[in-house]
Amino acid sequence: MSLKLFQKICGIQDLQPSITLLKLSTGRLRSCDPAFTRKALVINFCGCRTERRRTHAMTDIHKDKEAVGEVETAMLDADLFLKYGSPERAMKRLKTALERIPRSIPLREKMREVAASHKHPEEAARHCLALASLYIERDNLDAAHDRLLEAKQLDNRISIGAGLEAIRRARHPELQAHQATKTVHRREKSAVTFAGDLSAISVFDAIQAIENSRLTGVLALTNDAQAGHVLFNDGQIVDAKCGKLKDHEAFRQIVEITGGVFDFQKSAQSFPVTIEAPSNTNLILDSLRQVDEEKA
């Protein structure tokens, strides 16, 4: 800060060479020339700023300690309610604490555990999704993966496509969605049930839509580098093809496609089953994990 600017802020730009009275921190009045006045004011100003920084730091530390203390207290209270057979009061106590500290992982994990074990699957699934988001922010992608899978198991209506896409991009930040080229050959519109741009809608969202509608048909994905096909019977993935690859190997390649276009064609006939998995979600998560292991 320039001297002139500082003088203007402090209101001392019109100092005269005459005697100036300055009241120091000791409470005494001392006479001094303008140069001494400026030095004293600078020292006092800097001291005040240092003190403010120290005060803010102490306040932040105090807030952190308060948050930790509130989390521990809420969890102890919840355990006490559970011990005496009152899960509803335990959930209410945890919910109150989460309203104050919504980003607390321990609180959400406790809430998920209590809700899941006391017949509140939708509530537990909601907290699983919130936990997945928090874990992704902290780069704990395995935990995020587990919570997404649990959310789907608790409530099959939940779409976890966005979460899967976030995990994939967090694991592979070099992947960028590319706009589809206009030269891609499209199928006849009359045969296509739905289509889209993979830079806007992920392959996971497309699979989720097919599963929810229990459709039988072929999902085709195409970009400049490759093309893949996923076959469905009543919304369940039963086969995949990508270049010379088939079955699980082909599907592992397909889940890595981020750019291009897709379309889905319904079929009146079912397809032979070459991929068997408990669910599409399990297949997707297992495939992503295998891809990571291969690249590690």
N, C-alpha and C positions, 0 to 999 in steps of 0.2 A: 504494500500500500504506500503511495507517495505521501510525502509530508503535507503537501497542500490539501490532498483529499482527507487525510486524517484530521488536519486542523479544521476543515470545513465540517466534518462529522462532529467533532468535539466542540464546535462553536468558538474556536480561538483564532480564527483567521485574521482578526483585527487587533492582535496583540501590539501594544505600544512598548517602546523601550523603557517605559516607566516601571516602577515597582509593582509586582503582581502578588496578590496574596493567594496562597494555596493551602488548603486544609489537608493535611496528611492523615494517614491511617491512625496515627497516634492521637489524633484529636487536637493537636496543637496547630496554631497558625504560624506559618513561617513566611518571611518575605523572600522572594527569589526573582531572578531575571527571567525573561521569556524562554531562554534556552533551557534553564533548569525546569521550568514549568512543563515544557514539551517532553523532556526526558521522564519526568515523574508521571505524566499522563500516559506515556507509552508503556511504562512499566506497569502502571495500574491497569491499563487496558488489556495488555497481554496476560497479566495475572488473572483478570476476570475471565478471559477466554479459556485459559488452562483450567480454572476452577469449574467452568461450565462443562468442559469436556469430562472432567473427573466425575462431576455430578451425574452426567448422562450415562457414563460407563457404569457407575454404581447403581443407577436406576435400572439399566438393562440386566445387570447381574441379579438384582433383587427380583425383577419380573421373572427371569428364568427360574430362580429358586422357588418363587411362588407357584409357577406352572408345574414344576416337578412335584412340589408338595401337594398340589391339588390333584394331580394324577394319582399319586400314591394313596391319598385319602379316599378318592372316589373308588379305587379298586379294592381297598380294604373294606369300605362300606358295602360294596357289591358282594364281596365274599361273605360278609356277615349276614346280609339278607338271604343269600343262597343257603347258608348254613341253617337258617331257621325257616327254610322252605318258602321263600317269597321271591321268586325269580322276577316277577313283574316290577317289584320295587327296586330290585337290583338293576334292571334295565332302565328304569326311570332315573335312577341315580347316575348311571353311566351316560345317559342321554343328556342330562343337565350339564355334566362335566364336558361333554363333547361340544355343546353349544358354546362353551367358553374357550375350549382348546380343540378345535375341529381337526387339526393336523397331528394329533397325538396318535401314534401307531399303537402303543400299549393299550390305550383306551378303546380304540376300534377293534383290536384283536380280542380284548375281553368281551366287548359287546357282541362281536361275531360268535364267539364261543358260547356265550349265554343264550343268544337268540337261537342258534342252531340246535343246542341241546334241550331247549324248552319249547319246541314246536312253533318256531317263528322263522320258517325258511326264507320268506321274502325279505324280512328285515336282515337276516344273516347274509343273504346274497347281496343286498345293497351295500353292506359294510365291506364285503369281499371286493366289490368293484372299487370302492373308495380306497381300500388298502392297496389294491393293485396299482392305482394311480400314484399313491404315495411311495410305493416301493420302486416304481419306474423312475420317479424323480430322484431317488437315492441310489439309482443304478443297481438295486437288488432285484435283478430280473428273474431269477429263479423263484423268489418269493412271490413276485407279481404273477408269474406263470401259474403257480400253485393256486393263488387266490382266484384267478380268472376261471380255472378249471372247476374250483369248488363252487363259484357263483353259478356256473352253468349247471352243475349237478343239483344245486339247491333249487334253482328256478330255471327250467328249460326254456322259458319264454324270453330270457335275457339274451341280448345280442352282445357278444364279446369280440366282434370283429375289430372294432376300433382299438380295443386294448391289445389284441394280438398284433395289429399293425404297429402300434406304438412300441411294443416290445421288439419287434423285428427291426424297426428303424433305430431303436436305441442300441441294439446289438451290432447293427451294420449301418453306421451313420453315412457311409459312403454311398449307400443306395439312394438314388434320387428318382422321383417319379418323372417320367418323360411323357410328353404329349404324343399321342398316337399319330402316325403319319396318315395323310389323306389317301395314300395309295393302297392301303390295306384293302384286300378284297373282302367284301361283306356278303353274308348270305342273303337270300331273298327275304324281304321283310315279312312276307306272308308266313314263313316257316319259323321265324324268330319270336320266342315268347317275350324275352326282354334282353336288352343290351346296354352297354355303358362303357365309360372311359375309366381305365384302371388308375389313372392319375387322380381321379376324383372319388372312385368307389373301389375299395380294395377287394382282392380275391376272396378274403374272409367274409366280407359283407355279402358278396354275391352267393357264396356257399350257404351262408346263414339264411338268406332269402329263399333259396331253393329248398333247404331243409324245412323251414317253417311252413312252406306251401306243400311239402311232401310230393315234389315233382319227380317224374321219371324223364330222363333225357340226357343231353350232352352239353356241358359247359365248355365252350371253346375260348381260349385266351391266345391272343396274337400280338406280337410287337416286332420291331425290326430284326431282332436277333433270333427269336424262336417262337414256336407255337406249341400249345399243349391242350389236351382234352381231358376233362374229368367226367366220368359217367356216374349217373345217379339212378337208384331204384327207390322210389317213394321218399326222396330227399336224403337218402343214405348213400355215401360215396362207396362205389363197388369196384371201380377200376380207374386207371389213369394212364395216359400216354403222352410222351414228350420226346419228339425226335425218335431215336432208337430205344429210348428207355421205356419201361413198362412198370405197372403196378406201383409199389412203394417208392422205388427209385425215381420214377417219373413224377410222382406227386411231390417228392422232396424238391425236385427241380421247379415244379409249378408254383410252389408257395413262395419262391424267390422272385417271381415275376412282379414288377412294380409298375411298369409302363405298358402302354398299348391299349387294346380294346378287348372286350369280351362280349359274347352273346350266348344265349341259351336256347336250345331247340328241344321241344318236348318230343317224347317218343311214346308210341302206343305199346311197344314191346319192352319187357325188362331185359337187362343185360346180365351176362354171366358174372358171378362174383369172384374177383381175384384179389380184392383188398377187403380184409375183415378187420373191423375195429369196433370197440364198444359204442363209439359215437364219432361223429365228424370232428367234434372238439378234441377228443382224445387223439385222433389221427393227426390233426393239425399241430397240436402241441408237441406230440412225439416227433413229428417230422421236423419242426423247427429246432427241437433240441438236438436231433441227429445232425442237422445241417451245421449247427454250431460246433458240435463235437468233431465233425469232419474238417472244419476250417480252423480248429484250435491248434 
